[in-house]
């Protein structure tokens, strides 16, 4: 598997989690794709800071909360 495939898989996993969160957990329409892309970039930055790109649902949930707080700072 190439590095590009790994990056795409990482982003795809976050995208799947994003879609499931809105469809199954929040039961609301997901924001536009620009907001999803911002979330993915936010998660990538956080993962880069700690040097680990393996995430589970709990970690993504915490990162989602951080992302909401981050948006509130704008």
C-alpha positions as CSV (number, residue, x, y, z in Angstrom):
1,X,0.0,0.0,0.0
2,X,1.4,3.4,-0.9
3,X,1.5,6.4,1.4
4,X,-1.2,8.0,-0.7
5,X,-3.5,5.0,-0.1
6,X,-2.8,5.3,3.6
7,X,-3.7,9.0,3.6
8,X,-6.8,8.3,1.6
9,X,-7.8,5.5,3.9
10,X,-7.3,7.8,6.9
11,X,-9.4,10.5,5.4
12,X,-12.1,8.0,4.3
13,X,-12.3,6.6,7.8
14,X,-12.9,10.1,9.2
15,X,-15.4,10.8,6.5
16,X,-17.3,7.6,7.4
17,X,-17.3,8.6,11.1
18,X,-18.5,12.1,10.2
19,X,-21.4,10.8,8.1
20,X,-22.4,8.2,10.7
21,X,-22.3,10.8,13.4
22,X,-24.9,13.0,11.7
23,X,-27.0,10.2,10.2
24,X,-27.1,7.8,13.2
25,X,-26.1,9.6,16.3
26,X,-27.4,13.2,15.8
27,X,-30.1,12.3,13.3
28,X,-29.6,15.5,11.4
29,X,-28.3,16.5,8.0
30,X,-24.6,16.8,7.8
31,X,-23.1,20.2,7.2
32,X,-21.7,20.9,3.8
33,X,-18.6,19.2,2.5
34,X,-16.4,22.2,3.2
35,X,-17.1,21.8,7.0
36,X,-16.3,18.1,6.7
37,X,-13.0,18.9,5.0
38,X,-12.2,21.4,7.8
39,X,-12.9,18.6,10.4
40,X,-10.6,16.2,8.5
41,X,-7.8,18.8,8.3
42,X,-8.3,19.5,12.1
43,X,-8.0,15.8,12.9
44,X,-4.9,15.5,10.7
45,X,-3.3,18.5,12.5
46,X,-4.0,16.9,15.9
47,X,-2.7,13.5,14.8
48,X,0.4,15.2,13.4
49,X,1.0,16.9,16.8
50,X,1.1,13.6,18.6
51,X,2.6,11.5,15.8
52,X,-0.2,9.0,15.7
53,X,-2.8,8.5,13.0
54,X,-4.7,5.5,14.5
55,X,-8.1,6.6,15.8
56,X,-11.1,4.9,17.3
57,X,-14.7,6.2,17.8
58,X,-14.0,7.6,21.2
59,X,-11.0,9.6,20.1
60,X,-12.9,10.9,17.1
61,X,-15.7,11.9,19.4
62,X,-13.3,13.9,21.6
63,X,-11.7,15.5,18.5
64,X,-15.2,16.4,17.3
65,X,-15.8,18.2,20.6
66,X,-12.5,20.0,20.3
67,X,-13.4,21.0,16.7
68,X,-16.7,22.5,17.8
69,X,-14.8,24.5,20.5
70,X,-12.2,25.5,17.8
71,X,-15.0,26.8,15.6
72,X,-16.4,28.8,18.5
73,X,-13.2,30.7,18.8
74,X,-13.5,32.2,15.2
